[in-house]
């Protein structure tokens, strides 16, 4: 029995020494000392600033500030484990956020933690095997034919050409705001989408915003759209009334139209028609 005890004790000592040896060989990851909120700020500045459009950079900042930092910001990088991430994603779903919003926030977290792993701060990316599955989307509000006709007549009677352009071409608000008369081909009855207008935060950390005009977000967004004859006639009449101008269709003083102004006008019109 003593012999067996000595063998067991010797095996125990061998295993203990082996474990200590492995622990000494295991690298120390600085992620055990860095908070997620600090890393996200570093990642944004070092990896994204200057590489993405200013509007995209500010959108990422807003998503991180609104969703990631309140829930995970004070966690150490080493504490951001797969169960912690799954709980965070499920919390956003339970709060009623759209699938696209949850996916966008998760992609930011995954990219930031991948960079942390590549920088040697983490042994692995805890997001690597997690997939955000789409869930059932709520049914979208679609205008009936009679509602569309009522909206068309109201827009014509009130001179709301921006709303008509959006309604009959499917253009986004920013694209409508950035339209120039030169984008219209009167012979082919088409409009070319070449730019978009949006409000962005001024550089230098100021809280004030400014209206900027830039290229569409993707190459696919640059497109040529057909225009109904009645709408083309209305646009041509407006163009002639403006002295065949070359600037923006709906802007003033050589500037693109203000998206918030067009939004307010359309919302007011829709409310008057009982559409919202």
Secondary structure, DSSP 8 states (H G I E B T S, - for coil): -HHHHHHHHHHHHHHHHHHHHHHHHS---GGGS-BHHHHHHHHIIIIITTTS-HHHHHHHHHHIIIIIHHHHTTSBGGG--HHHHHHHHHHHHHTT--HHHHHHHHHHHHHHHHHHHHTTSSSS-TTTT---------------HHHHHHHHHHHHHHT-HHHHHHHHH---HHHHHT-BGGGEETTTTEEEE--EEEEEE-SSS-S-EEEEEE--SSGGG-EEEE--HHHHHHHHHHHHHTTS--SBSS-STTS---HHHHHHHHHHHHHHTT--
